[in-house]
Amino acid sequence: MAVRDSVSATDEETPGWGAPLVAVYQRCYVGFVRLAYLITGSRDVAQDIVQDSFVAASRSWDRVRDPEPYVRTIVVNGCRAWARRQRLERRHARADEHVDAPAPGDLWDALDSLNPRQRAAIVLRFYADLPDDDIGRLLGCRPATVRTAIHRALRQLRREIAR
């Protein structure tokens, strides 16, 4: 299935996808892309992650009880995996290819200064408006760890923006 900007999928275009999955795709695709974009900072990466998430969800769709949180979890995990790969790529890059980034001048640069867990926690709290328990389940940690990550992330953001 080709990646498209529109979300008007039909059963004929999506063999093997039942009507319930197509309905969730149509209802949630744009919101999930926004969520992934806020976590990754890249529209193209966000669209790829969301597409891959729906494909992954389709494989076990018959066992899914609550589809929207299920796919959201796959999206967040996809963003976290992407961030880990990016970190590894930067770590293995040759030193002479590394270019120092300018000091952060706006919110996006400040968000880039956060580690992946903190960035995901901030986005899930302030964009997706999820409670600590739900964020903890999505990130695989306890609610207290979520609160600590958000507290430290906000402190880091204040420092970066004050620069």
CORSUL-V457602 format. One record per backbone hydrogen bond with DSSP energy under -0.5 kcal/mol. CO is the residue of the C=O (numbers start at 1). NH is the residue of the N-H. If there is no record, write none. Layout:
# CORSUL-V457602
<<CO | NH> <CO | NH>>
This chain:
# CORSUL-V457602
<<7 | 9> <10 | 14> <14 | 17> <16 | 18> <18 | 22> <19 | 23> <20 | 24> <21 | 25> <22 | 26> <23 | 27> <24 | 28> <25 | 29> <28 | 32> <29 | 33> <30 | 34> <31 | 35> <32 | 36> <33 | 37> <34 | 38> <35 | 39> <36 | 40> <37 | 41> <42 | 46> <43 | 47> <44 | 48> <45 | 49> <46 | 50> <47 | 51> <48 | 52> <49 | 53> <50 | 54> <51 | 55> <52 | 56> <53 | 57> <54 | 58> <55 | 59> <56 | 59> <56 | 60> <57 | 60> <58 | 61> <60 | 63> <61 | 64> <65 | 67> <66 | 70> <67 | 71> <68 | 72> <69 | 73> <70 | 74> <71 | 75> <72 | 76> <73 | 77> <74 | 78> <75 | 79> <76 | 80> <77 | 81> <78 | 82> <79 | 83> <80 | 84> <81 | 85> <82 | 86> <83 | 87> <84 | 88> <85 | 89> <86 | 90> <87 | 91> <88 | 92> <89 | 93> <90 | 93> <94 | 97> <94 | 98> <95 | 98> <106 | 110> <107 | 111> <108 | 112> <109 | 113> <110 | 113> <111 | 114> <115 | 119> <116 | 120> <117 | 121> <118 | 122> <119 | 123> <120 | 124> <121 | 125> <122 | 126> <123 | 127> <123 | 128> <124 | 130> <131 | 135> <132 | 136> <133 | 137> <134 | 138> <135 | 139> <136 | 140> <136 | 141> <142 | 146> <143 | 147> <144 | 148> <145 | 149> <146 | 150> <147 | 151> <148 | 152> <149 | 153> <150 | 154> <151 | 155> <152 | 156> <153 | 157> <154 | 158> <155 | 159> <156 | 160> <157 | 161> <158 | 162> <159 | 163> <160 | 163>>
